[in-house]
């Protein structure tokens, strides 16, 4: 039972490089989310997709773009990486905007930008 | 707006001690409340939840009661084990200003249990 799968698990980039973080869920969830986790700051929402075909900005969207490729997949792209984007990135999914069920999280991508 | 405040850590306890991690919230309407646990190098896992006032969520010896009158959802465990060492997040799901539901997380409380 895979749940939410994120790739890669670790990545080191140089400033200015670009990369895409991949996320896929197999629970038939409607909503998907991208968070970043920094020490002492908890989780901050970058972007979310309430349903297939829609995306919205969260709390800290600057420097990121997202694509909801289909119901299963939601990718996060850094176009020009900056050291301030060094963080642990988590993808999550949930039933949808009406359900009161919790989110399910992947194991994270640990990203370092030099 | 919606917010979650939880006690700062780290919390260090001896094995078999009683655990309380405080969590209070501000929310419009009737939020759902959650506790998540994060073990080193892993993602967040749902520990327990409560969806209406006076509900008690429980799992793996942990409990939390949804107290609407005090807007609290404190996490408790009667006897902690070394394996409970982790970071604990309180979270809520509530209606945001834009009219869509949002998940809001506290900053996390690190628990360290000593043998």
Contacts between the chains, C-beta under 8 A, distances in Angstrom:
chain1	res1	chain2	res2	distance
A	4	B	43	7.6
A	33	B	103	7.5
A	40	B	107	6.5
A	41	B	107	6.5
A	42	B	89	6.9
A	42	B	105	5.0
A	42	B	106	6.0
A	42	B	107	3.9
A	42	B	108	5.5
A	43	B	44	7.8
A	43	B	89	7.3
A	43	B	105	4.4
A	45	B	102	8.0
A	45	B	103	7.7
A	50	B	100	6.6
A	56	B	100	7.9
A	90	B	43	5.7
A	90	B	44	7.1
A	92	B	44	7.9
A	94	B	103	7.7
A	97	B	100	5.9
A	97	B	101	5.3
A	98	B	101	7.8
A	100	B	32	4.3
A	100	B	51	5.2
A	100	B	93	6.2
A	102	B	32	7.8
A	102	B	34	5.1
A	102	B	36	7.9
A	102	B	46	4.7
A	102	B	49	5.7
A	102	B	91	7.9
A	102	B	93	7.7
A	103	B	44	7.9
A	103	B	46	7.9
A	103	B	103	5.9
A	104	B	46	7.4
A	105	B	36	7.8
A	105	B	43	3.8
A	105	B	44	4.4
A	105	B	45	7.3
A	106	B	43	5.3
A	107	B	41	7.7
A	107	B	42	5.6
A	107	B	43	4.6
A	108	B	42	7.5
A	108	B	43	5.3
